[in-house]
């Protein structure tokens, strides 16, 4: 089943919640834990200068919209030897909140997980974010 998802903060929920809405309009809160963010890839327009883009090309972008941020993001974490070996960071010096746009790698061995709840939606580890896109 595919859900329509939205940032919980826009509906009065905490910043760590994503609201899932099924085809019957029933809502469920998905609470993000540990050091994860829930993001939706920003899609390119379907029509660029009269050229129609397929779905794969539209979603081939590194920019994502943040829908939820775990309460543990931005805090110091003591790392295990395995986490250090993988290259995880003990802390991240970047504040990210719902509705921010971020740049991440397209794929990552341990830092990106596809969401079962929506198309082009992912769980992203805070320590693989490359940059935050600042609006003008």
N, C-alpha and C positions, 0 to 999 in steps of 0.2 A: 504494500500500500504506500502510495506517495502522499505526502502531506504538503500543505502550504505552510511555510515557516515564516516567522517574523520575530524581530527582537522583542524580548519580553519587556524591556525598559520602556518601550513605546506604549505598552498596555498596563503600566503601573506595576510591573513585576521587577524583581531585582536585576542587576546587570549580568548575573550569571545564569539567567533563564532564557530559553528559546521557547516560544509558544508554537506548538504544532496544531494545525487545524485540519481535521480529516474532511472527506467529501460530504459528510453529514453535518458539518459545522461544529463538531465536538472538539473542544480544545483540551490539550494536555501540555503541562509544563515539562520541559526537559532541562534539568539543572546540570550545568557544566562544572566539573570538579577537577582537582589537581592543577596542572599547569597548562590546561587546554583552552583554546578559543573555539567558538563555532563560527564559521564564515561561509559566505556564499560568493562564488566567483562573479565578478562583474563581467557581463557579456557585452561584446561589441554589438553595435547596431546591426540589424538584419540586412539593411541596405546601405552600402557605402558608395556614394556617387553613382548610383544606378547599377552597382554590382551586388548581386544577392549572395550572401554568405551562408554556408551550411552550418549546422549546429556545432560541429567539431571546431570549425574555424572561429565561430563566435565565442566559444568558451576557451580558446587557446590564448589565455592572458594570465599574467602573474598578479593582477590586482584583484583583491577580494574585499568584500564589505563585511565588517565584523558585526555579528548578530548577538553574541554573548561572550563574556570574559569571566573565567573562573575567579573566585575570590583569592586563590593562591597565586595568581599571576602578579609579577612585580615584587614578590617577596623573596628573601634569601632562602635557598634550599641547600642542605648538606647533601652532597652527591656521593653515591657509592663508587667503587672502583670501576664497575661496569659503565655507569653513567659518564664518568670522566673519560673512559676509553672511547665511548661513542661520540664524545665532543659536546655533551650537554653543558649548558652554562648554569652556574650556581645562582646567578641573579641576572635580571635583564633591566637595563636602565632605559626603559621606554614605557610611557604610559599609553595604553590602548584602551578604548572604551567602545561600547556598541555604537554603531553608525560611522565609525572611523573606517577609512580605506587603508589597506596595508599591501605591501609587496612581499610575496613569499616565493620560494622555489616552486616549480611546477610539480616536482615529485621529490620525495624525501624518504629515506630508508625507515626512520623511526618517528618522524615529526609530522607526517600528514596521514590522516585516515579518512577514507570516504565515508560520508554519512549515509545511513540506510533510510533517512527520512526525506531527503530531497535531492533533486538533480542539481549538479554543480555545487553541492554543499559538502563541507569538510570539517573535520576536527583538526586544528593546527596547534602544535606546541609553540608556546610563547618564545622559546629560544631559537627558533628558525626564522622568525620574522626578519626580513632584510631592511625594511624601511616603512615609515608611516607616511602616507600621502597627505600633505597639508593642503587644505582648500584655500583658494585665493580670496 
